[in-house]
Amino acid sequence: MGYVSAVPPPRTDADADAEPEARERSGGRRSVAVALLLGALGATVVLLASGRTWARGTAAIGSDSLQLTADGRAVTGLPAALAIVGLAALVAVFAVRGRSRLLVSGLLALSGLGAALSALFGADGRRALDAQAARTTADSAAHVAGLTQTTWPYVTAAGAALILAAGLLALRFGRGWPSMGGRYERDGSPRTRTAAAVDPDRPEDLWKALDRGEDPTTDPGADRAH
């Protein structure tokens, strides 16, 4: 029976250099999942919350009063539009590389920031309700009374903040994220495909070669010789 040492083998410089790289790859994979979740969830929240009632009020019609409501798209269409831009940018992040990925990541972050600010500054809803009161009463000077706001503008802003967070993650970690063009090498050239060896005495090999679109009657060695 041989001697077994309980002392771990000494660490080499290669092991020390590989650890930060492995941690970076692991952090990159986690950041991809988190960014996709935040971006998709944030855009969904913004689009749904923008269709909810943001403000309520009343308009006087003679001696009566009419209840009026305005949803987020009537108050301001910017959050929903920017959420769609953010979704497109989130997908485009994985379709580009290098500086283009940095620019698209910035667009993603700016979409979230713009959607949040427009939701907060447009939360009042008075202008939309005044326009609705003027149409309803046929009086251009009509104004809404008893204006109240709901929490949906702030829910919209919270969803936009998730889009912003996804953009910030893309700016920080996006350089190491995978690309849709993974079948290409880093220099942009397609990877060479090595033909599998085909045994003419094995019918299953011939069928597999035909399925791959190869000519089983051609000798790969002869092609390389040329």
C-alpha positions in Angstrom: 0.0 0.0 0.0 1.5 3.3 -1.1 1.9 6.4 1.0 -1.0 8.9 0.6 -0.3 12.5 1.7 -3.0 14.6 3.3 -1.2 17.7 2.3 -2.7 19.3 -0.8 -0.5 19.8 -3.8 1.2 23.2 -4.0 -0.6 25.9 -5.9 1.0 27.0 -9.2 0.9 30.4 -10.9 -1.4 29.0 -13.5 -4.0 28.0 -10.8 -3.7 31.5 -9.3 -4.2 33.1 -12.7 -7.2 30.9 -13.6 -9.2 31.7 -10.4 -10.0 35.3 -11.3 -10.9 34.3 -14.8 -13.2 31.5 -13.6 -14.9 33.9 -11.2 -15.4 36.4 -14.0 -17.0 33.8 -16.2 -19.3 32.7 -13.4 -20.2 36.3 -12.6 -20.9 37.0 -16.3 -23.3 34.0 -16.6 -25.2 35.2 -13.5 -25.3 38.8 -14.7 -26.8 37.6 -18.1 -29.7 35.8 -16.3 -30.3 38.7 -13.9 -30.2 41.3 -16.7 -32.7 39.3 -18.8 -35.0 38.8 -15.8 -34.9 42.5 -14.8 -35.3 43.8 -18.3 -38.2 41.5 -19.3 -40.0 42.0 -15.9 -39.5 45.7 -15.9 -40.9 46.1 -19.5 -43.8 44.0 -18.6 -44.6 46.0 -15.5 -44.3 49.3 -17.4 -46.6 48.1 -20.3 -49.2 46.8 -17.9 -49.2 49.7 -15.5 -49.4 52.2 -18.3 -52.8 50.8 -19.2 -54.1 51.3 -15.7 -56.0 54.4 -14.3 -53.5 57.0 -13.3 -55.8 59.9 -12.4 -59.5 60.5 -11.5 -61.6 63.7 -11.4 -65.0 65.2 -12.0 -66.4 67.5 -14.7 -69.4 69.7 -14.1 -72.3 69.3 -16.6 -75.0 71.7 -15.6 -76.0 70.9 -12.1 -74.5 67.4 -12.3 -71.0 66.1 -12.2 -69.4 63.4 -14.4 -66.7 61.1 -13.2 -63.6 61.0 -15.4 -60.6 58.8 -15.5 -57.3 58.8 -17.5 -55.0 55.9 -17.9 -51.3 56.1 -18.2 -51.2 56.1 -22.0 -53.6 59.1 -22.1 -51.5 60.9 -19.6 -48.1 60.2 -21.3 -47.2 57.6 -23.9 -43.5 57.8 -23.2 -43.1 55.1 -20.6 -44.8 52.4 -22.7 -42.8 53.5 -25.8 -39.5 53.5 -24.0 -40.3 50.1 -22.5 -40.6 48.7 -26.0 -37.3 50.4 -27.0 -35.8 48.8 -23.9 -37.0 45.4 -24.9 -35.5 45.8 -28.4 -32.2 47.0 -26.9 -32.2 44.0 -24.5 -32.4 41.6 -27.4 -29.9 43.6 -29.5 -27.3 43.4 -26.7 -26.7 39.8 -27.7 -26.7 40.4 -31.4 -23.7 42.9 -31.4 -20.2 42.9 -30.0 -17.6 45.4 -28.9 -18.4 49.1 -29.0 -21.8 48.4 -30.5 -22.7 46.4 -27.5 -21.7 49.3 -25.2 -23.9 51.7 -27.2 -26.9 49.3 -27.1 -26.4 48.8 -23.4 -26.4 52.6 -22.9 -29.6 52.8 -24.9 -31.1 50.1 -22.6 -30.2 52.1 -19.5 -31.4 55.4 -20.9 -34.7 53.8 -21.9 -35.3 52.7 -18.3 -34.3 56.1 -17.0 -36.5 58.0 -19.4 -39.5 55.8 -18.7 -39.1 56.3 -15.0 -38.7 60.1 -15.2 -41.7 60.5 -17.6 -43.9 58.4 -15.3 -43.0 60.4 -12.3 -43.3 63.8 -13.9 -46.5 62.9 -15.8 -48.2 61.4 -12.8 -50.4 64.4 -12.3 -52.8 63.6 -15.2 -54.5 67.0 -15.0 -53.9 67.9 -18.6 -55.3 64.7 -19.9 -58.4 65.0 -17.6 -58.9 68.7 -18.6 -58.9 67.6 -22.3 -61.3 64.9 -21.6 -63.6 67.3 -19.7 -63.5 69.7 -22.6 -64.6 67.0 -25.0 -67.2 65.6 -22.7 -68.9 69.0 -21.9 -68.2 70.5 -25.3 -66.7 73.5 -23.5 -63.1 74.3 -24.3 -62.7 76.1 -21.0 -63.9 73.2 -18.9 -61.5 72.0 -16.1 -61.5 68.9 -14.0 -62.3 69.2 -10.3 -61.5 66.8 -7.4 -58.3 65.5 -9.0 -56.9 62.3 -7.4 -54.0 60.2 -8.4 -53.5 56.5 -8.1 -50.3 54.5 -7.4 -50.0 53.2 -10.9 -47.6 55.9 -12.1 -45.2 54.9 -9.3 -45.6 51.2 -10.2 -44.6 52.2 -13.8 -41.6 54.1 -12.5 -40.5 51.0 -10.4 -40.8 48.8 -13.5 -38.7 51.4 -15.5 -36.1 51.2 -12.7 -35.7 47.5 -13.4 -35.0 48.3 -17.0 -32.4 50.8 -15.9 -30.8 48.2 -13.7 -30.6 45.7 -16.6 -28.9 48.4 -18.7 -26.4 49.1 -15.9 -25.6 45.4 -15.7 -25.1 45.3 -19.4 -22.7 48.3 -19.2 -20.7 46.6 -16.5 -20.6 43.0 -17.5 -21.9 43.0 -21.1 -18.4 42.7 -22.6 -18.1 39.1 -21.5 -21.7 38.0 -22.4 -22.2 35.5 -25.2 -23.3 36.7 -28.7 -25.9 35.3 -31.0 -23.1 34.8 -33.6 -21.5 32.1 -31.5 -20.8 30.0 -34.5 -18.2 32.5 -35.6 -14.8 33.0 -34.2 -13.8 36.2 -32.5 -12.3 37.5 -35.7 -15.7 37.1 -37.5 -14.7 34.1 -39.7 -16.8 31.0 -39.6 -15.4 27.9 -37.9 -14.0 25.2 -40.1 -15.9 22.0 -40.0 -14.0 18.7 -40.1 -15.6 15.9 -42.0 -16.1 12.8 -40.0 -14.4 9.6 -41.2 -16.7 7.4 -43.3 -16.2 3.7 -43.5 -17.6 2.5 -46.9 -18.2 -0.9 -45.4 -20.6 0.4 -42.8 -24.0 1.5 -44.2 -24.8 3.5 -41.1 -21.8 5.7 -41.7 -22.9 6.3 -45.3 -26.4 7.4 -44.2 -25.0 9.7 -41.5 -22.7 11.4 -44.0 -25.7 11.9 -46.3 -27.7 13.4 -43.5 -24.8 15.9 -42.8 -24.9 16.9 -46.5 -21.5 15.3 -47.2 -20.5 13.1 -50.2 -19.5 9.7 -48.7 -17.8 8.8 -52.0 -15.3 11.6 -51.7 -12.0 10.9 -49.9 -11.3 13.8 -47.4 -7.6 13.0 -47.5 -7.6 13.6 -51.3 -9.2 17.0 -50.8 -6.6 18.0 -48.3 -3.8 16.8 -50.5 -5.1 19.2 -53.2 
